[in-house]
Amino acid sequence: MTQLHPETYREAARKAIGDPVLQKALAGLQARFGRGAAEAYRRLPEGPHLRHTAHEIRERAVAHLDVLLERLAEKIRQNGGHVFFASDATDAVEYCIKVARRHGVRRVVKGKSMVTEEIDLNEKLAAAGIDAVETDLGEYIIQLAGEKPSHIIAPAIHKTRYDIAELFVKNMGIPYTTDPPALTRAARKALREEFLAADMGISGVNMACAETGHITTVSNEGNIRMATTLPRIHMAFMGMERIVGRLDEYEILLRLLCRGAAAQTMATYVSYTAGPRRPEDSDGPEAFHLVVIDNGRSRILADPRFREILYCIRCAACLNVCPVYGKIGGHAYGFAYSGPIGAVVTPLLTGINRARHLCQGETLCGACMEACPVAIDLPRMLLALRETLAYGDAFWKTTPANPLEGLAFKVWSRLTANRRTWECFLKAAALGQRLFPKKGNRLRRLPPPFHGWTRKRDFPSLAPETFLARWRKNEIEVAKDIP
Amino acid sequence: MIPPDQKAFLGRIRQALGHAPHESRNGSHLFMQGPSREELQILERYRQRTAKDREELLEQLMEAAKPVHLCVRRLPDPEAAGAAIAALVQEKAPEPDTVKQVVAWRHGLIDGLDLHLLPEQSAVRVHRTPPLDPLMDPARRHAEREAQRRAIAKAHMGVTAADFCMADTATLVLRARPGQPRSVALLPPVHVAVITLDQILWDMKELFALLRWEARFAAQGLSRYMAFISGPSKTADIEATMVHGAHGPREVHLFVVASAPGRLQYVGQRSTFSALTK
């Protein structure tokens, strides 16, 4: 699924911007959730400052990850659950397949989980002969379409009801309808059969609490409750950072998660799982497995510049306010994570050079930081990523993305450092700009390597006379008593 | 014995944090040793709650229930709640894949609703979900479990008793217990929950303070599986149109019983296997 290349990024972005249906859907999504979340933060009894308390909670948790994970694993094992620590995607997938084979699993139902997208679980299960059906309605739709989610919590926003009607007619043989309730009923019926027939349910983890030894999953549809209640086996995948120490800390994060994700005070379903069912229980899975995934996270943890990205709770609030995401949509980001969070975490997980276009594509407007329920300074990290690209970085094995750029800035700093050379440069530039096509006092095209800038806009030309020259002509003296 | 995968994994984390990879760190300061001052206040407020306070909480709950489409009704006693459920059973037509059949938890409060009278009145079957005998032969237990599951999957209405309800967000809190399968609140298109007035709490803070420090609740804690339910299942995945009943119930009704006979109070909290199969 991974399509990390500047060219595919540009191509996908261009396509998205030219797609009126997607543009309308993105605008609607941002208007609703973006503003809704800000409003929901304001209404918190503690006020929006709670985001900063949450930031401290996450900071403390990430600084003590080893202690918290140890406690969680111990508690879950006490309750009869299994915990596996996977150092990378391969480890995690192999463990899943091993458990599935041991229990004779043929059919798997899945609740929405970004980390399983990150490790390409569905494809690898399919290669091992195990069918995994996505059960979140949006995920189900895009799975039928053979596509990838384009938003963390609204994965199918790029699909119209007409697209969905066609998909359902083709795949379920239902009579054609474009009525959302009727389409939802059809999916409910098809997926109910999957839930009841499945041998294994796979979920993500929204947040774990070390003190009590629970993992929590959050959903509005109830599909995750189904997937973790009906099949014989429940396997939950969690990025190693998705944990807090205490229940009162967890309480704050859950409230912020619901607000950030969907401007809700509480999601419809929040489930706390500590282990498998007991013999006297009528339902629930007989086996519970928790897979804790590193997959590059410990590397991020080791760098204080980027450790903060591990505070993220994957609510997608930053997507809902990002002006770049709002135009290019999720697919352009080419990886499980899109929007501002994707622009920072994808390069760190997959290689900064390889995914450099993502951090370069954002605007640094800072909206994401204001929207983040745990107040993560995403713009700072976007800049830090660009810094590793500008100068190279031994820890991240980054090579300067464009060595000429560094040279150009050196020349520029020389030019501007000396009054004489600066004025000479201005004179030369004023003469030189006559060579380029003009419209009014704006240049239509710049020569390479600056031509990209004028592809869609004009460049202001130099005034015939500099400000200083005019100032002198008017014989106005600079007041001497200005301190 | 620490498994090798865990040892290597946590070692990498410790190293990344600047500690020796095998040094197990003391983390007791990260966890609570006793209730905080805020929690003590919350517990005190809970213990001092008067009948009037409880009615106010119910009002708050009804307000919060509106936007999430949870239907809340106050009923004077269990008999009235039983009658209200019977009326609801009559009113609700089964979905195409369900039959007019009720499945109800084995629980003190529900036992007091006289649901067994329903069949006589309306020819609607009421399935109960007794706890399974852990000493029973596994094959028989499996068969019994499957039978319960079939009944739950077919029923058009599930009746449960929540442990608590948080007024602030209109959230039902259900903890796992034998005889109280979670799928009863999940598979049938209509979910009916019954609580007593004193089970309404203010918010999540109060809930967690009780589950941690109030002895009669803290014994079970969050239990092995706890669910928060705030209204019916919903989705907005098709063109952002809100549709109820995506996977779980399309309707959720909460009946608040104002006064229940003393023996029913908190029976949910102490209902263990032995207590239920006496």
Interface residues (C-beta under 8 A of the other chain):
Chain A: A25 G28 L29 R32 R60 A63 H64 L65 D66 V67 L68 L69 E70 R71 A73 N79 V83 F84 F85 A86 S87 D91 T135 D136 L137 G138 I141 A154 P155 A156 I157 K159 T160 R161 I164 P180 P181 L183 T184 R185 A187 R188 K189 L191 R192 F195 L196 A210 E211 T212 H214 N220 E221 G222 N223 R225 M226 T229 L230 M240 G245 R246 L247 D248 E251 L254 R255 T265 M266 A267 T268 Y269 V270 S271 Y272 T273 A274 G275 P276 R277 R278 P279 E280 D281 S282 D283 G284 V292 D294 S298 R299 L301 A302
Chain B: P3 D5 Q6 A8 F9 L10 R12 I13 R14 Q15 A16 L17 H19 S24 R25 N26 G27 L30 F31 M32 S36 E39 A64 V68 P96 D97 T129 P131 L132 D133 P134 R141 R145 Q148 R149 I152 A153 M166 D168 T169 A170 T171 A176 P178 G179 Q180 P181 R182 S183 L186 M204 K205 F208 L211 R212 G221 L222 S223 R224 Y225 M226 A227 F228 I229 S230 G231 P232 S233 K234 T235 A236 D237 I238 E239 A240 T241 V243 G245 A246 H247 G248 P249 F273
